[in-house]
Structures are given as C-alpha cells and as structure tokens.
Amino acid sequence: DAMVIQNPRYQVTQFGKPVTLSCSQTLNHNVMYWYQQKSSQAPKLLFHYYDKDFNNEADTPDNFQSRRPNTSFCFLDIRSPGLGDAAMYLCATTGKSSGANVLTFGAGSRLTVL
Amino acid sequence: SQQGEEDPQALSIQEGENATMNCSYKTSINNLQWYRQNSGRGLVHLILIRSNEREKHSGRLRVTLDTSKKSSSLLITASRAADTASYFCATAETSGSRLTFGEGTQLTVNP
C-alpha cells in the first residue's frame, strides 16, 4: 500500500545531542511537510518542500533543519535538542493525486530529550 | 498564529449517541478539512468541505460550513468506542496553500 513511513517511531536523545528523523513516501507526492506536535496541542508546521523548493516557517527555530535528497525521502535534523523540543514530529505529504491540499500523514516520531 | 479554534476541548459520550464538535476560524478560506488522530499516531483525513459548500456527508460523518460565521461543525452519528480519538479541523486560505490546524477536540466514547 502507498504510504508515508517515519523512522524511528520513538527516539530518545540527550540534551544537546543531534537527532535525525526520517520520512519516506511511496505516493510520489511532490509536497512534503514536517509538523511538530506537543502534547494535547495542534500540529505546528515547521517547514515544507514544494518539489525541491524549501519553505521555512518564520517562527521555526534555527535548531531545526531539513533535507530532501529526492522525491521519496525527507529528513528532519535537530542540531542541539533542548527539553522544549520533546514532541511528536509528524511528516505529511500531498500531491495532485490527493486533491486540493489533503494531507497524508505518517505515524509520527516521538522524541524524548533527557 | 493558529487559525482554528475548536470546542469543546473534550467530549465524553456513551456509545450510540451523536457527537458534535465545532470549529471557528479567522480568515477567508478555500476549504476546511477534518482530521482524526488516535493516541500516539499520525492524523488521518476524514472529510473536506469547500467554501462554496454548506453541508457534506460521508458515512456517519456530517460536516457543515457557515462562511458568514466562519465556523464549521462535525457530527458523528451513532458513535462507537472505536471513534475515541482527537479530532482536528484544518483550514486552507487557497486551494494549494498549507493547512493550519485547530487545537482539537478529544472525544471519548464509552462502551
């Protein structure tokens, strides 16, 4: 089945130790998003790629970076995680086959910072 | 800033009852969508309603949109324990723009 896969599902890191989360998709969607979701809150958009074009949200901290080496893969790098970065990180995709801007989400990567 | 606000924040009902959740937003929109999120999982798209539509049905789901009041409601009829989840509305200002999510309603359906 076509889907969005995130790895790892659970990541534990130490304060200041870099982390990379990955997202892959088999939908051939051209747009990929990274959202941060803290407990009982709305998902907050960090950045997105429209094809290869990177779009950063104005309030996304510099600590967060992203790479999209090809259509199928996207990575979220957190350079120096702080306690406040503990959250669920959600990858989502959309494309012409989805209609409008309907998002397909992965299952998420839950980050714990010790 | 968040576009959508939802109420109630939490809703607890018995199986078989109907559940109604409301969403208000601030700017003009192209479409409004509802998503469901089971605990610890990603969001799943439920239904989309366009700005020129007033009501839409999908199975046990009924969505209404009132653009004059900038509000939407999601009705789940004959609820089941498996409907227990968080429900989020999301708005798009244009057909291709990014979505902005509301704070969500936590629905608990008791068997």
Interface residues (C-beta under 8 A of the other chain):
Chain A: V4 Q6 Y33 S40 Q41 A42 P43 K44 L45 H48 M88 L90 A92 G99 A100 N101 V102 L103 T104 F105 G106 A107 G108 R110
Chain B: Q2 G4 N30 N31 Q33 Y35 G40 R41 G42 L43 V44 H45 L48 R50 F88 A92 S95 G96 S97 R98 L99 T100 F101 G102 E103 G104 Q106
